[in-house]
Amino acid sequence: MIVVICGPPGAGKTTITARVRARLADRGVRVRTVHSDDFSRRTYERLAERVADAPETGITLADGTFYRRQWQTRIRALGDVRIVHVTASLETCLERNRRRAEPIDEQGVHVVYREFDEPDADLEIDTDEYGPDEAADRITAVIGGWRE
């Protein structure tokens, strides 16, 4: 199973992904994580290639904005893919971005937020409403149901 955790910069994707990974690993689930930040060029093409090479057992967590419909469509074509859309207000995303060790240009946050193609999500989590632990708990519980 592939679980894509997508949303605008600063929505909490990477923090939540790390916590979901830890919760699944604590339950004995084989988990592999692929982050869009690991690639500097052809990001979503290379991410899809890496995800496609995932072992047949366990779960692959893919963390990235996936803000273009074409990237969402490409990753969905890989098989058993579930999309978790992590949202937050623009103000929240900008503030979290400012607090990062390596923030991205604020204009980039604005552009991605404005141009975000809403995914056909299997689950949506608003991180203005849920903190990272609560969001990770909800996602982990839903993944358990998807695996049954």
Order of alpha helices (4+ residues) and beta strands (2+ residues): beta-alpha-beta-alpha-beta-alpha-beta-alpha-alpha-beta-alpha
